[in-house]
Amino acid sequence: MAGTEGTRERSQTCLSGAQHGGGRQGGIPTQCHVRTQACIADRPHRLRVHVCSNPVRYRAEAQGIKAQGPAVLPWSPPASQSLQRLACVSPRMDMWMALLFLQALLLPSLADGATPALRFVAVGDWGGVPNAPFHTAREMANAKEIARTVQILGADFILSLGDNFYFTGVQDVNDKRFQETFEDVFSDRSLRNVPWYVLAGNHDHLGNVSAQIAYSKISKRWNFPSPFYRLRFKIPRTNVSVAIFMLDTVTLCGNSDDFLSQQPERPRDVKLARTQLSWLKKQLAAAREDYVLVAGHYPVWSIAEHGPTHCLVKQLRPLLATYRVTAYLCGHDHNLQYLQDENGVGYVLSGAGNFMDPSKRHQRKVPNGYLRFHYGAEDSLGGFAYVEISSKEMTVTYIEASGKSLFKTSLPRRARP
């Protein structure tokens, strides 16, 4: 249904003897981001050399030279600081000969580009507030960091995990909240052509979900074709495929009142709930993709305020195990969590797009050993999950809105049936 096989624009590369990036040296623009070290003489002498490149495209190792520096993600250094490439050269070797040598060494790797992968941001519960200015400081901080992450690391799309508009959704397709909480907030140039794939949360169902679906015909970025649907992608330059099944867990389980009950009681339309569950069973049974993801708003497992969703533990969890689903992505609880069960299914909870809640009140309701990561600091500006799927594995990195990498984990490619 959806394909994202296009590659991002390749970056210009250059070499400079400058010591700090982000400007011009000898007429050559410099911007450096990764540090490596190579010795090309028996008696090395350190020479600082900068490689001008976009780190989105230059994340692969250069001719076996391993990157040094941050263990997870190279977040944007201050303008006055750059991460440098160090090379060890003989004192007798002319500087420009050394630069030419390094250029010849590095350019083939740059031309090959980064490892082929599907990359996306997963963020939930980002939906601002219903009064001016219709967004929160956390939403703005997340939007800024998502933009920076997309610019640096790249993203093929953004997965919206529900509660897109607090506290009662939107009223119609012309509701100003679309502009003031979505378009005006996620407005950075790096995000303008990145598609969003959307599902509904419990607060969206207090308004008009049909209007959110209809907005897909107005916004070039907003993709919400129906309450539940399938996405399919192919990793560029490979035969590796990814399926994502987008659910409406409110239709499946019922709505929940955050002030009266933490659990959805029953679906409003039992027939529609059964139709969705039957559709999912058939889709998962037929899925032959190398990675299969399911996404919904309510969590299956959570240690936080809302806790595990009983309806999903009973009805969805067995399907995830039976059909060897790679991961389930969700929001609802306003923090970041990663859990993994005995079947290897990953549970990615990313609900920190607008609020932060430190609660661990349901920790004893989750089986021992499932929880691998939790972050809900009240003074945090929130965060999101960054997912990268290659031919070998799927990695999930939790990123705080400040730019800090909090936790990283990986899940294997599915074995072919």
Backbone hydrogen bonds in HBPLUS format (Angstrom, degrees):
<---DONOR---> <-ACCEPTOR-->    atom                        ^
c    i                          cat <-CA-CA->   ^        H-A-AA   ^      H-
h    n   atom  resd res      DA  || num        DHA   H-A  angle D-A-AA Bond
n    s   type  num  typ     dist DA aas  dist angle  dist       angle   num
A0052-CYS N   A0014-CYS O   2.92 MM  38  4.89 167.5  1.93 138.8 143.0     1
A0016-SER N   A0050-HIS O   3.29 MM  34  5.36 142.5  2.44 137.1 142.6     2
A0050-HIS N   A0016-SER O   3.12 MM  34  5.36 171.2  2.13 156.4 158.5     3
A0022-GLY N   A0030-THR O   2.57 MM   8  5.44 137.9  1.74 118.6 131.5     4
A0030-THR N   A0023-GLY O   2.87 MM   7  5.57 160.6  1.91 155.7 155.3     5
A0025-GLN N   A0028-ILE O   3.02 MM   3  5.29 163.1  2.05 137.3 140.2     6
A0028-ILE N   A0025-GLN O   3.08 MM   3  5.29 161.4  2.12 107.5 113.3     7
A0068-GLN N   A0035-ARG O   2.89 MM  33  5.51 164.3  1.91 167.4 167.9     8
A0086-LEU N   A0036-THR O   2.84 MM  50  5.90 154.0  1.91 169.7 168.1     9
A0088-CYS N   A0038-ALA O   2.66 MM  50  5.87 171.3  1.67 168.6 166.5    10
A0040-ILE N   A0088-CYS O   3.01 MM  48  6.06 168.1  2.03 153.5 155.8    11
A0045-HIS N   A0089-VAL O   2.63 MM  44  5.12 118.8  2.00 126.1 142.6    12
A0089-VAL N   A0045-HIS O   3.00 MM  44  5.12 174.1  2.00 138.3 136.6    13
A0047-LEU N   A0087-ALA O   3.18 MM  40  5.75 150.6  2.27 163.5 172.2    14
A0087-ALA N   A0047-LEU O   3.42 MM  40  5.75 167.7  2.43 154.1 157.4    15
A0049-VAL N   A0085-ARG O   3.15 MM  36  5.55 159.6  2.20 172.4 178.5    16
A0085-ARG N   A0049-VAL O   3.29 MM  36  5.55 139.4  2.47 159.2 169.8    17
A0057-ARG N   A0054-ASN O   2.94 MM   3  5.68 134.0  2.16 120.7 130.0    18
A0058-TYR N   A0054-ASN O   3.07 MM   4  6.27 141.4  2.23 140.9 151.5    19
A0065-ILE N   A0062-ALA O   2.86 MM   3  5.17 156.2  1.92 113.7 121.8    20
A0075-TRP N   A0073-LEU O   3.10 MM   2  5.82 122.6  2.45 110.1  94.4    21
A0081-GLN N   A0078-PRO O   2.90 MM   3  5.25 159.1  1.94 113.6 120.5    22
A0093-MET N   A0090-SER O   3.02 MM   3  5.29 151.2  2.11 107.6 116.4    23
A0097-MET N   A0094-ASP O   3.09 MM   3  5.21 122.0  2.44  99.3 114.3    24
A0098-ALA N   A0094-ASP O   2.98 MM   4  6.35 152.2  2.06 152.3 160.7    25
A0098-ALA N   A0095-MET O   3.00 MM   3  5.07 115.4  2.43  94.8 110.7    26
A0099-LEU N   A0095-MET O   2.92 MM   4  6.31 152.0  2.00 148.4 156.9    27
A0100-LEU N   A0096-TRP O   2.92 MM   4  6.09 159.9  1.96 144.5 149.5    28
A0101-PHE N   A0097-MET O   2.89 MM   4  6.09 152.9  1.97 144.0 151.9    29
A0102-LEU N   A0098-ALA O   2.92 MM   4  6.21 163.2  1.95 152.5 156.1    30
A0103-GLN N   A0099-LEU O   2.87 MM   4  6.06 153.0  1.94 146.9 155.1    31
A0104-ALA N   A0100-LEU O   2.98 MM   4  6.20 159.4  2.03 147.8 152.4    32
A0105-LEU N   A0101-PHE O   2.97 MM   4  6.24 143.2  2.11 141.7 152.8    33
A0106-LEU N   A0102-LEU O   2.86 MM   4  6.01 157.1  1.91 153.2 157.7    34
A0107-LEU N   A0103-GLN O   3.00 MM   4  5.84 166.0  2.02 151.8 155.1    35
A0109-SER N   A0106-LEU O   3.10 MM   3  5.55 121.4  2.46 110.3 123.7    36
A0110-LEU N   A0106-LEU O   3.12 MM   4  6.44 158.0  2.17 153.0 159.9    37
A0111-ALA N   A0107-LEU O   2.83 MM   4  6.03 154.3  1.90 155.4 162.4    38
A0112-ASP N   A0108-PRO O   3.07 MM   4  6.31 145.0  2.20 140.3 148.9    39
A0113-GLY N   A0109-SER O   3.25 MM   4  6.53 132.4  2.49 138.0 149.8    40
A0113-GLY N   A0110-LEU O   3.10 MM   3  5.13 134.5  2.32  95.8 108.4    41
A0118-LEU N   A0389-ILE O   2.82 MM 271  5.05 155.9  1.88 142.1 148.4    42
A0389-ILE N   A0118-LEU O   2.77 MM 271  5.05 164.3  1.80 150.1 155.7    43
A0156-ASP N   A0119-ARG O   2.62 MM  37  5.49 167.6  1.63 148.2 150.6    44
A0120-PHE N   A0387-VAL O   2.91 MM 267  5.33 158.6  1.95 149.7 155.6    45
A0387-VAL N   A0120-PHE O   2.81 MM 267  5.33 175.8  1.81 173.7 172.9    46
A0121-VAL N   A0157-PHE O   3.30 MM  36  6.82 149.6  2.39 144.6 151.3    47
A0159-LEU N   A0121-VAL O   2.69 MM  38  6.01 172.2  1.69 171.1 172.7    48
A0122-ALA N   A0385-ALA O   2.82 MM 263  5.13 167.0  1.83 151.7 154.8    49
A0385-ALA N   A0122-ALA O   3.09 MM 263  5.13 175.7  2.09 152.9 153.4    50
A0123-VAL N   A0159-LEU O   3.02 MM  36  6.35 163.6  2.05 170.5 174.1    51
A0161-LEU N   A0123-VAL O   2.99 MM  38  5.95 163.7  2.02 132.8 136.8    52
A0124-GLY N   A0350-SER O   2.84 MM 226  5.65 116.2  2.26 134.5 152.9    53
A0353-GLY N   A0124-GLY O   3.20 MM 229  5.74 142.7  2.35 166.6 175.0    54
A0125-ASP N   A0162-GLY O   2.86 MM  37  5.85 158.0  1.91 166.5 171.1    55
A0128-GLY N   A0126-TRP O   2.92 MM   2  6.05 132.7  2.15  98.2  95.8    56
A0127-GLY N   A0163-ASP O   3.25 MM  36  5.85 139.8  2.42 165.1 154.3    57
A0166-TYR N   A0127-GLY O   2.85 MM  39  5.17 170.1  1.86 126.4 128.3    58
A0134-PHE N   A0131-ASN O   2.70 MM   3  5.14 146.4  1.81 133.9 130.3    59
A0140-MET N   A0136-THR O   3.05 MM   4  6.34 163.7  2.07 151.6 155.7    60
A0141-ALA N   A0137-ALA O   2.91 MM   4  6.09 156.1  1.96 145.3 152.3    61
A0142-ASN N   A0138-ARG O   2.85 MM   4  6.05 160.2  1.89 154.0 158.9    62
A0143-ALA N   A0139-GLU O   2.89 MM   4  6.10 159.1  1.94 148.9 155.0    63
A0144-LYS N   A0140-MET O   2.99 MM   4  6.21 156.0  2.04 146.6 152.7    64
A0145-GLU N   A0141-ALA O   3.01 MM   4  6.24 160.4  2.05 147.3 152.4    65
A0146-ILE N   A0142-ASN O   2.75 MM   4  5.88 157.6  1.80 154.2 160.8    66
A0147-ALA N   A0143-ALA O   3.00 MM   4  6.12 157.5  2.06 142.0 148.1    67
A0148-ARG N   A0144-LYS O   3.02 MM   4  6.30 153.9  2.09 142.5 149.7    68
A0149-THR N   A0145-GLU O   2.84 MM   4  6.01 158.3  1.88 147.3 153.5    69
A0150-VAL N   A0146-ILE O   2.87 MM   4  6.07 161.6  1.90 152.4 157.1    70
A0151-GLN N   A0147-ALA O   2.94 MM   4  6.13 154.7  2.01 145.0 152.3    71
A0152-ILE N   A0148-ARG O   2.93 MM   4  6.12 155.5  1.99 148.1 154.3    72
A0153-LEU N   A0149-THR O   2.70 MM   4  5.56 161.5  1.73 153.0 158.8    73
A0154-GLY N   A0150-VAL O   2.84 MM   4  4.27 129.3  2.10 106.5 120.0    74
A0158-ILE N   A0195-PRO O   2.90 MM  37  6.32 149.5  1.99 153.6 162.3    75
A0197-TYR N   A0158-ILE O   2.89 MM  39  6.29 159.1  1.93 165.2 170.8    76
A0160-SER N   A0197-TYR O   2.87 MM  37  6.01 169.7  1.88 156.0 159.5    77
A0169-GLY N   A0165-PHE O   3.01 MM   4  4.69 138.0  2.19 156.2 148.3    78
A0208-ASN N   A0170-VAL O   2.79 MM  38  5.64 154.6  1.85 158.9 167.5    79
A0175-ASP N   A0172-ASP O   3.07 MM   3  5.38 163.7  2.10 117.2 118.4    80
A0178-PHE N   A0175-ASP O   3.27 MM   3  6.19 156.0  2.33 123.5 126.4    81
A0179-GLN N   A0176-LYS O   3.10 MM   3  5.42 122.9  2.44 103.7 116.4    82
A0180-GLU N   A0176-LYS O   2.94 MM   4  6.17 173.7  1.94 160.1 161.8    83
A0181-THR N   A0177-ARG O   2.85 MM   4  5.27 157.5  1.90 138.6 143.1    84
A0183-GLU N   A0178-PHE O   2.99 MM   5  6.39 166.3  2.01 157.4 158.1    85
A0184-ASP N   A0179-GLN O   2.75 MM   5  5.72 159.3  1.79 162.6 164.9    86
A0185-VAL N   A0182-PHE O   3.21 MM   3  5.37 133.4  2.43 102.0 114.6    87
A0186-PHE N   A0182-PHE O   2.98 MM   4  5.97 175.7  1.98 167.3 168.0    88
A0191-LEU N   A0188-ASP O   2.90 MM   3  5.46 156.6  1.96 117.7 125.4    89
A0192-ARG N   A0189-ARG O   3.32 MM   3  5.35 157.7  2.37 103.8 110.1    90
A0194-VAL N   A0191-LEU O   3.21 MM   3  5.18 169.0  2.22 108.4 111.4    91
A0196-TRP N   A0221-ARG O   2.74 MM  25  5.59 175.8  1.75 151.7 150.3    92
A0223-ASN N   A0196-TRP O   2.90 MM  27  5.74 133.7  2.12 139.8 154.0    93
A0198-VAL N   A0223-ASN O   3.01 MM  25  6.06 163.4  2.04 159.1 159.8    94
A0204-ASP N   A0201-GLY O   3.13 MM   3  5.22 123.4  2.47  97.7 112.1    95
A0205-HIS N   A0201-GLY O   3.18 MM   4  6.52 143.4  2.32 146.6 156.5    96
A0206-LEU N   A0203-HIS O   3.20 MM   3  5.24 154.2  2.27  98.3 106.1    97
A0207-GLY N   A0204-ASP O   3.06 MM   3  5.50 158.9  2.10 110.4 116.5    98
A0211-ALA N   A0208-ASN O   3.16 MM   3  5.42 133.7  2.39 100.5 111.9    99
A0212-GLN N   A0209-VAL O   3.02 MM   3  5.09 120.2  2.39  96.9 112.0   100
A0213-ILE N   A0209-VAL O   3.02 MM   4  6.41 151.9  2.10 149.7 157.9   101
A0214-ALA N   A0210-SER O   2.86 MM   4  6.10 156.0  1.92 144.3 151.3   102
A0215-TYR N   A0211-ALA O   2.95 MM   4  6.10 135.7  2.15 139.1 150.1   103
A0216-SER N   A0213-ILE O   3.16 MM   3  5.75 160.4  2.20 112.7 118.7   104
A0217-LYS N   A0214-ALA O   3.04 MM   3  5.89 165.5  2.06 124.0 127.5   105
A0218-ILE N   A0215-TYR O   2.92 MM   3  5.10 155.6  1.98 107.3 115.4   106
A0219-SER N   A0215-TYR O   3.02 MM   4  6.22 169.6  2.03 173.1 171.6   107
A0229-TYR N   A0246-MET O   3.00 MM  17  5.27 144.3  2.13 135.9 147.1   108
A0246-MET N   A0229-TYR O   2.80 MM  17  5.27 158.6  1.85 170.6 173.0   109
A0231-LEU N   A0244-ILE O   2.77 MM  13  5.01 156.9  1.82 151.4 158.7   110
A0244-ILE N   A0231-LEU O   2.88 MM  13  5.01 160.8  1.92 139.5 143.5   111
A0233-PHE N   A0242-VAL O   2.81 MM   9  5.09 162.5  1.84 153.0 158.6   112
A0242-VAL N   A0233-PHE O   2.83 MM   9  5.09 158.9  1.87 146.6 148.4   113
A0235-ILE N   A0240-VAL O   2.91 MM   5  5.62 162.2  1.94 159.2 165.1   114
A0238-THR N   A0235-ILE O   3.19 MM   3  5.74 133.6  2.42 147.3 142.8   115
A0290-ASP N   A0241-SER O   3.09 MM  49  5.41 126.1  2.39 119.9 132.1   116
A0291-TYR N   A0241-SER O   3.22 MM  50  6.61 138.3  2.41 145.7 156.4   117
A0243-ALA N   A0291-TYR O   2.94 MM  48  6.31 162.6  1.97 156.7 161.6   118
A0293-LEU N   A0243-ALA O   2.81 MM  50  6.11 167.7  1.82 157.8 162.1   119
A0245-PHE N   A0293-LEU O   2.85 MM  48  6.28 158.1  1.90 146.1 151.3   120
A0295-ALA N   A0245-PHE O   2.85 MM  50  6.10 165.7  1.87 158.2 156.5   121
A0247-LEU N   A0295-ALA O   2.80 MM  48  5.98 163.4  1.83 162.6 168.5   122
A0252-LEU N   A0248-ASP O   3.08 MM   4  6.34 148.7  2.18 142.4 152.1   123
A0253-CYS N   A0249-THR O   2.86 MM   4  5.83 151.7  1.94 137.0 143.1   124
A0254-GLY N   A0250-VAL O   2.61 MM   4  4.71 143.4  1.74 129.0 140.3   125
A0260-LEU N   A0257-ASP O   3.21 MM   3  5.38 137.5  2.41 103.5 114.5   126
A0261-SER N   A0257-ASP O   2.90 MM   4  5.42 152.9  1.98 146.3 155.3   127
A0273-ALA N   A0269-ASP O   3.03 MM   4  6.32 154.5  2.09 151.4 159.3   128
A0274-ARG N   A0270-VAL O   2.98 MM   4  6.23 158.1  2.03 149.9 155.1   129
A0275-THR N   A0271-LYS O   2.94 MM   4  6.17 150.8  2.02 144.4 153.1   130
A0276-GLN N   A0272-LEU O   3.00 MM   4  6.24 159.2  2.05 149.0 153.0   131
A0277-LEU N   A0273-ALA O   3.07 MM   4  6.30 164.5  2.09 150.3 154.3   132
A0278-SER N   A0274-ARG O   2.91 MM   4  6.01 159.6  1.95 148.6 154.3   133
A0279-TRP N   A0275-THR O   2.93 MM   4  6.10 156.8  1.98 146.0 152.7   134
A0280-LEU N   A0276-GLN O   2.94 MM   4  6.21 159.9  1.98 150.8 155.8   135
A0281-LYS N   A0277-LEU O   3.01 MM   4  6.25 161.7  2.04 149.2 153.6   136
A0282-LYS N   A0278-SER O   3.11 MM   4  6.34 165.6  2.13 152.2 155.2   137
A0283-GLN N   A0279-TRP O   2.95 MM   4  6.14 159.3  2.00 150.9 157.3   138
A0284-LEU N   A0280-LEU O   2.87 MM   4  6.02 168.8  1.88 159.1 161.5   139
A0285-ALA N   A0281-LYS O   2.98 MM   4  6.06 157.3  2.03 146.4 153.1   140
A0286-ALA N   A0282-LYS O   3.12 MM   4  6.23 142.3  2.27 139.6 148.6   141
A0287-ALA N   A0283-GLN O   2.99 MM   4  6.02 117.9  2.39 138.9 154.7   142
A0287-ALA N   A0284-LEU O   3.26 MM   3  5.02 145.9  2.39  93.7 103.4   143
A0414-ARG N   A0290-ASP O   2.96 MM 124  5.30 156.9  2.01 169.6 164.6   144
A0326-THR N   A0292-VAL O   2.78 MM  34  5.37 142.8  1.92 145.4 157.9   145
A0294-VAL N   A0327-ALA O   3.07 MM  33  6.52 157.8  2.12 154.5 161.5   146
A0329-LEU N   A0294-VAL O   2.86 MM  35  6.35 154.7  1.93 151.8 160.0   147
A0296-GLY N   A0329-LEU O   2.97 MM  33  6.43 157.0  2.02 164.8 171.3   148
A0331-GLY N   A0297-HIS O   3.05 MM  34  5.14 160.6  2.09 129.1 135.3   149
A0309-THR N   A0300-VAL O   3.29 MM   9  5.34 138.9  2.47 116.0 127.2   150
A0362-HIS N   A0303-ILE O   2.81 MM  59  4.40 145.5  1.93 137.7 135.6   151
A0312-LEU N   A0309-THR O   2.96 MM   3  5.44 121.4  2.31 110.4 124.5   152
A0313-VAL N   A0309-THR O   2.94 MM   4  6.19 158.0  1.99 159.1 166.3   153
A0314-LYS N   A0310-HIS O   3.02 MM   4  6.18 153.2  2.10 147.8 154.5   154
A0315-GLN N   A0311-CYS O   2.90 MM   4  6.02 160.4  1.94 144.3 150.4   155
A0316-LEU N   A0312-LEU O   2.83 MM   4  4.74 137.6  2.01 117.0 130.8   156
A0317-ARG N   A0312-LEU O   2.89 MM   5  6.22 160.4  1.93 167.1 168.2   157
A0319-LEU N   A0316-LEU O   2.95 MM   3  5.36 124.8  2.26 111.4 125.8   158
A0320-LEU N   A0316-LEU O   3.13 MM   4  6.47 154.2  2.20 156.5 164.5   159
A0321-ALA N   A0317-ARG O   3.23 MM   4  6.55 154.7  2.30 153.6 159.4   160
A0322-THR N   A0318-PRO O   2.89 MM   4  6.02 169.3  1.90 150.1 153.8   161
A0323-TYR N   A0319-LEU O   3.03 MM   4  5.93 167.3  2.04 149.4 152.2   162
A0325-VAL N   A0320-LEU O   2.95 MM   5  4.97 165.4  1.97 150.1 153.4   163
A0324-ARG N   A0321-ALA O   3.24 MM   3  5.15 166.9  2.26 106.1 108.1   164
A0346-GLY N   A0326-THR O   3.16 MM  20  6.42 175.2  2.16 141.1 142.2   165
A0328-TYR N   A0346-GLY O   2.79 MM  18  6.25 153.4  1.86 159.9 167.1   166
A0348-VAL N   A0328-TYR O   2.82 MM  20  6.12 155.4  1.88 154.8 162.6   167
A0330-CYS N   A0348-VAL O   2.92 MM  18  6.34 153.2  1.99 162.5 163.9   168
A0350-SER N   A0330-CYS O   2.83 MM  20  6.15 171.9  1.84 158.9 156.8   169
A0333-ASP N   A0331-GLY O   2.98 MM   2  5.75 138.7  2.16 104.5  92.4   170
A0335-ASN N   A0333-ASP O   2.98 MM   2  5.84 136.1  2.18 104.8  92.1   171
A0357-ASP N   A0334-HIS O   2.75 MM  23  5.31 145.5  1.87 162.9 158.0   172
A0351-GLY N   A0335-ASN O   3.06 MM  16  5.27 163.0  2.09 168.9 164.0   173
A0336-LEU N   A0375-TYR O   2.97 MM  39  5.15 162.1  2.00 148.2 153.8   174
A0375-TYR N   A0336-LEU O   2.82 MM  39  5.15 145.7  1.94 154.0 157.3   175
A0337-GLN N   A0349-LEU O   3.02 MM  12  4.95 164.1  2.04 138.0 140.9   176
A0349-LEU N   A0337-GLN O   2.97 MM  12  4.95 165.4  1.99 148.4 149.6   177
A0338-TYR N   A0373-PHE O   2.92 MM  35  5.01 152.9  1.99 135.8 135.4   178
A0372-ARG N   A0338-TYR O   2.86 MM  34  5.59 167.0  1.88 158.8 159.0   179
A0373-PHE N   A0338-TYR O   3.19 MM  35  5.01 142.8  2.34 146.2 143.3   180
A0339-LEU N   A0347-TYR O   3.05 MM   8  4.96 158.2  2.09 137.4 144.3   181
A0347-TYR N   A0339-LEU O   2.72 MM   8  4.96 157.7  1.77 158.4 154.0   182
A0340-GLN N   A0370-TYR O   2.93 MM  30  5.05 149.7  2.02 127.9 136.0   183
A0341-ASP N   A0345-VAL O   3.17 MM   4  5.65 154.5  2.24 149.9 154.0   184
A0344-GLY N   A0341-ASP O   3.03 MM   3  5.45 164.3  2.05 115.1 119.5   185
A0383-GLY N   A0352-ALA O   3.04 MM  31  5.31 153.0  2.12 121.5 129.8   186
A0363-GLN N   A0360-LYS O   3.11 MM   3  5.52 153.3  2.18 128.2 125.0   187
A0365-LYS N   A0362-HIS O   2.90 MM   3  5.17 154.1  1.97 109.8 118.4   188
A0366-VAL N   A0363-GLN O   3.43 MM   3  5.77 167.6  2.45 107.9 111.3   189
A0370-TYR N   A0367-PRO O   3.23 MM   3  5.91 164.8  2.25 138.4 139.7   190
A0380-SER N   A0377-ALA O   3.06 MM   3  5.34 162.0  2.09 111.9 116.4   191
A0401-ALA N   A0382-GLY O   2.82 MM  19  5.55 158.7  1.86 138.9 136.1   192
A0384-PHE N   A0399-ILE O   2.99 MM  15  5.56 151.1  2.08 149.4 157.9   193
A0399-ILE N   A0384-PHE O   2.90 MM  15  5.56 168.3  1.92 164.8 168.7   194
A0386-TYR N   A0397-THR O   2.75 MM  11  5.12 161.5  1.78 149.9 156.6   195
A0397-THR N   A0386-TYR O   2.87 MM  11  5.12 164.8  1.89 148.8 154.0   196
A0388-GLU N   A0395-THR O   2.96 MM   7  5.27 160.3  2.00 149.5 155.0   197
A0395-THR N   A0388-GLU O   2.82 MM   7  5.27 166.2  1.84 157.0 158.0   198
A0390-SER N   A0393-GLU O   2.90 MM   3  5.46 174.4  1.90 162.4 160.9   199
A0394-MET N   A0411-LEU O   2.79 MM  17  5.09 168.1  1.81 158.6 162.5   200
A0411-LEU N   A0394-MET O   2.71 MM  17  5.09 151.3  1.79 147.4 157.7   201
A0396-VAL N   A0409-THR O   2.88 MM  13  5.42 162.4  1.91 148.9 153.6   202
A0409-THR N   A0396-VAL O   2.97 MM  13  5.42 153.3  2.04 147.7 156.4   203
A0398-TYR N   A0407-PHE O   2.82 MM   9  5.29 163.0  1.85 156.9 162.8   204
A0406-LEU N   A0398-TYR O   2.80 MM   8  5.42 165.4  1.82 160.4 163.7   205
A0400-GLU N   A0404-LYS O   2.82 MM   4  5.19 166.9  1.84 163.8 163.1   206
A0403-GLY N   A0400-GLU O   2.83 MM   3  5.47 164.9  1.85 122.2 127.5   207
